Amino acid sequence: MYPLSQNAGYDRVATMFSPDGRLYQVEYASKIVAQGTIGAALKYSDGIIFGADKLVSSRLALPESIEKMFKIDDHIIALSAGLVGDARRLAGMARQKAQENVMYYDQPIGVEALVKEVSNINQLYTQYGGMRPFGVSFIFGGVDSTGKRLFETEPSGALAEYSAIAIGRNRDKAMQFFEKNYKEEMSFDAGVTTILKAMKASLPEKQKLDYKNLEFAYIDRKKEYSKISNEVLKGYLSKI
């Protein structure tokens, strides 16, 4: 007889708690997130900046075809780490919620309200048989009537608000960099540079950031979404 592992049988369905109070399927989903490429965001003086590093598996692949950043509404951006298909599905649900809010109430949805809607969907998929948790975490950020808001959602349905946040592979190293170097009300240039340095800190020792594989965007106090071109990012990278 082979010895049974401690989690034998308890990881077959998402709804079964182990004797020590763990949901293994939810934990497995979080491990998928930890394998995703790094993404980060922070609040700066006039809004929120988002940055993502894309995994391009072939030189024949077009980096712009790889989805990691999603425009949910004019004033909200979502940045994902984990399974791209799951991210696309949840981003579609988030867009639907944002449009429904405009139709029902004739005003843009608040960032926190949208994040809670998405987190409720995440939690729902941990509670019923025949479903599996979404293998993706998001950074949701935007500007609404309450100001600059930045949240992280997890496969479990948990959420938290941050001034600066990173998700994906080696996020702990990026978060350590933010802890030491992030400052409230920093300038736009300082914000972009800080994200790039945090992403660089998360990479393996001999790996470098390639501006062609980066995607950066921001939302300012005017609630306007804008992308940062690769040529501009190349200039920022040359300074660090």
C-alpha positions as CSV (number, residue, x, y, z in Angstrom):
1,M,0.0,0.0,0.0
2,Y,1.2,3.5,-0.9
3,P,0.8,6.1,1.8
4,L,-2.0,8.6,1.1
5,S,-1.0,12.3,0.9
6,Q,-2.5,14.6,3.4
7,N,-4.8,16.2,0.9
8,A,-6.0,13.0,-0.7
9,G,-9.6,13.3,-1.7
10,Y,-10.0,16.9,-0.4
11,D,-8.7,18.5,-3.6
12,R,-11.1,16.8,-6.0
13,V,-13.9,19.4,-5.7
14,A,-13.7,23.1,-4.9
15,T,-16.3,22.9,-2.2
16,M,-14.7,20.4,0.1
17,F,-12.8,21.6,3.1
18,S,-9.8,19.6,4.3
19,P,-9.6,18.6,8.0
20,D,-7.2,21.5,8.6
21,G,-9.7,24.0,7.1
22,R,-8.2,24.5,3.6
23,L,-9.8,24.6,0.1
24,Y,-7.1,23.1,-2.0
25,Q,-8.7,24.0,-5.4
26,V,-8.6,27.6,-4.4
27,E,-5.0,27.3,-3.3
28,Y,-4.1,25.7,-6.7
29,A,-5.8,28.6,-8.5
30,S,-3.6,31.0,-6.5
31,K,-0.5,29.0,-7.6
32,I,-1.4,29.5,-11.2
33,V,-1.6,33.2,-10.6
34,A,2.0,33.1,-9.1
35,Q,3.2,31.6,-12.4
36,G,2.0,34.6,-14.4
37,T,4.2,37.3,-15.6
38,I,4.6,40.3,-13.4
39,G,2.2,43.2,-13.4
40,A,2.1,46.3,-11.2
41,A,0.2,49.5,-10.5
42,L,0.5,52.5,-8.2
43,K,-1.2,55.8,-7.4
44,Y,0.6,58.9,-8.5
45,S,-0.2,62.6,-8.1
46,D,-2.8,62.8,-10.8
47,G,-4.1,59.3,-11.2
48,I,-3.0,55.6,-11.5
49,I,-0.3,54.0,-13.6
50,F,-0.4,50.4,-14.7
51,G,2.5,48.3,-16.1
52,A,2.7,44.7,-17.4
53,D,5.4,42.4,-18.7
54,K,4.1,40.0,-21.3
55,L,5.5,36.5,-21.9
56,V,6.3,36.2,-25.6
57,S,7.0,32.5,-26.3
58,S,8.1,33.0,-29.9
59,R,9.8,35.8,-31.9
60,L,7.0,35.3,-34.4
61,A,4.3,36.2,-31.9
62,L,3.0,39.7,-31.9
63,P,3.3,41.1,-28.3
64,E,0.2,43.3,-28.8
65,S,-1.9,40.2,-29.4
66,I,-1.2,38.9,-25.8
67,E,-3.9,40.2,-23.5
68,K,-2.9,41.2,-19.9
69,M,-4.4,44.6,-19.6
70,F,-8.1,45.2,-20.1
71,K,-10.0,48.5,-20.4
72,I,-13.2,47.9,-18.4
73,D,-14.6,51.5,-18.8
74,D,-13.2,54.9,-19.6
75,H,-12.2,55.3,-16.0
76,I,-11.2,51.7,-15.0
77,I,-8.4,49.4,-16.1
78,A,-7.9,45.8,-15.0
79,L,-4.5,44.1,-15.1
80,S,-4.4,40.3,-14.9
81,A,-2.0,37.5,-13.8
82,G,-2.9,33.8,-14.4
83,L,-4.9,32.1,-17.0
84,V,-5.6,34.4,-20.0
85,G,-8.9,32.7,-20.8
86,D,-10.2,33.1,-17.3
87,A,-9.0,36.8,-17.3
88,R,-10.8,37.4,-20.6
89,R,-14.0,35.9,-19.2
90,L,-14.0,37.9,-16.0
91,A,-13.1,41.1,-17.8
92,G,-16.1,40.6,-20.0
93,M,-18.3,40.1,-17.0
94,A,-16.8,43.3,-15.4
95,R,-17.5,45.3,-18.6
96,Q,-21.1,44.0,-18.6
97,K,-21.5,45.2,-15.0
98,A,-20.1,48.6,-15.9
99,Q,-22.5,49.0,-18.8
100,E,-25.4,47.9,-16.8
101,N,-24.7,50.5,-14.2
102,V,-24.8,53.2,-16.9
103,M,-28.0,51.9,-18.3
104,Y,-29.8,51.6,-14.9
105,Y,-28.4,54.6,-13.1
106,D,-27.1,56.9,-15.9
107,Q,-23.7,57.2,-14.3
108,P,-20.3,55.4,-14.4
109,I,-19.9,52.6,-11.9
110,G,-17.6,53.2,-8.9
111,V,-14.3,51.4,-8.8
112,E,-15.0,49.7,-5.5
113,A,-18.5,48.7,-6.5
114,L,-17.2,47.0,-9.6
115,V,-14.4,45.2,-7.7
116,K,-16.9,43.8,-5.2
117,E,-19.1,42.6,-8.1
118,V,-16.1,40.7,-9.6
119,S,-15.0,39.4,-6.2
120,N,-18.5,38.1,-5.6
121,I,-18.3,36.2,-8.9
122,N,-14.9,34.7,-7.8
123,Q,-16.4,33.6,-4.5
124,L,-19.4,32.1,-6.2
125,Y,-17.1,29.7,-8.2
126,T,-15.7,28.4,-4.9
127,Q,-19.0,27.5,-3.4
128,Y,-20.8,25.2,-5.8
129,G,-20.0,21.7,-7.2
130,G,-19.3,21.4,-10.9
131,M,-17.4,24.7,-11.0
132,R,-13.7,25.5,-10.5
133,P,-12.2,28.7,-9.2
134,F,-11.0,31.2,-11.7
135,G,-7.2,30.9,-12.0
136,V,-6.6,34.6,-12.2
137,S,-6.0,37.6,-10.0
138,F,-6.6,41.2,-11.0
139,I,-5.4,44.7,-10.2
140,F,-8.4,47.0,-10.7
141,G,-7.7,50.7,-10.7
142,G,-9.4,53.9,-11.7
143,V,-10.6,57.3,-10.8
144,D,-14.2,58.0,-9.7
145,S,-16.1,60.5,-7.5
146,T,-14.2,59.1,-4.4
147,G,-10.8,59.7,-5.9
148,K,-8.0,57.4,-7.0
149,R,-8.8,53.7,-6.2
150,L,-6.6,50.7,-6.6
151,F,-7.6,47.1,-5.6
152,E,-6.4,43.5,-5.9
153,T,-8.8,40.6,-6.3
154,E,-7.9,37.0,-5.7
155,P,-9.4,33.6,-6.9
156,S,-10.9,33.1,-3.4
157,G,-13.0,36.2,-3.7
158,A,-10.9,38.2,-1.3
159,L,-10.0,41.8,-2.2
160,A,-7.9,44.6,-0.7
161,E,-7.1,48.2,-1.5
162,Y,-3.5,49.5,-2.0
163,S,-1.5,52.5,-2.9
164,A,0.9,50.3,-4.9
165,I,0.5,46.6,-5.8
166,A,2.1,43.9,-7.8
167,I,0.8,40.5,-9.0
168,G,2.3,37.5,-10.7
169,R,5.7,35.7,-10.5
170,N,8.0,36.9,-7.7
171,R,5.5,39.6,-6.6
172,D,7.0,39.5,-3.2
173,K,10.2,41.1,-4.5
174,A,8.3,43.8,-6.3
175,M,6.2,44.5,-3.2
176,Q,9.4,44.7,-1.1
177,F,10.7,47.3,-3.6
178,F,7.4,49.3,-3.3
179,E,7.5,49.1,0.5
180,K,10.9,50.8,0.5
181,N,10.6,53.3,-2.4
182,Y,6.9,54.2,-3.0
183,K,5.9,57.7,-2.0
184,E,2.5,59.3,-1.9
185,E,1.7,61.9,-4.6
186,M,4.8,61.1,-6.7
187,S,5.1,62.6,-10.2
188,F,4.1,60.7,-13.3
189,D,7.8,60.2,-14.4
190,A,8.6,58.9,-10.9
191,G,5.6,56.6,-11.0
192,V,6.6,55.0,-14.3
193,T,10.2,54.6,-13.2
194,T,9.2,53.1,-9.8
195,I,7.0,50.4,-11.5
196,L,9.8,49.6,-14.0
197,K,12.3,49.2,-11.1
198,A,9.9,47.1,-9.1
199,M,9.3,44.8,-12.2
200,K,13.0,44.6,-12.7
201,A,13.6,43.6,-9.1
202,S,11.2,40.7,-9.6
203,L,13.1,39.2,-12.5
204,P,15.7,36.4,-12.3
205,E,19.2,37.7,-12.0
206,K,20.3,37.5,-15.7
207,Q,16.9,38.4,-17.2
208,K,16.2,41.9,-18.4
209,L,13.0,43.9,-19.3
210,D,12.4,44.3,-23.0
211,Y,10.4,47.4,-23.8
212,K,8.8,45.6,-26.8
213,N,7.1,43.2,-24.3
214,L,5.9,45.9,-21.9
215,E,2.5,47.4,-21.8
216,F,1.9,50.6,-19.8
217,A,-1.2,52.8,-19.4
218,Y,-2.6,55.3,-17.0
219,I,-5.8,57.0,-16.0
220,D,-5.7,60.6,-14.8
221,R,-8.0,62.8,-12.7
222,K,-9.9,63.7,-15.9
223,K,-10.9,60.0,-16.0
224,E,-9.2,59.5,-19.3
225,Y,-7.4,56.3,-20.3
226,S,-4.2,56.6,-22.2
227,K,-1.4,54.2,-23.2
228,I,2.3,54.8,-23.0
229,S,4.1,54.1,-26.3
230,N,6.9,51.6,-26.5
231,E,9.3,54.3,-27.6
232,V,8.6,56.3,-24.5
233,L,9.1,53.2,-22.3
234,K,12.4,52.6,-24.1
235,G,13.5,56.0,-22.9
236,Y,12.5,55.3,-19.3
237,L,14.3,51.9,-19.4
238,S,17.5,53.5,-20.6
239,K,17.6,55.6,-17.4
240,I,17.4,52.7,-15.0
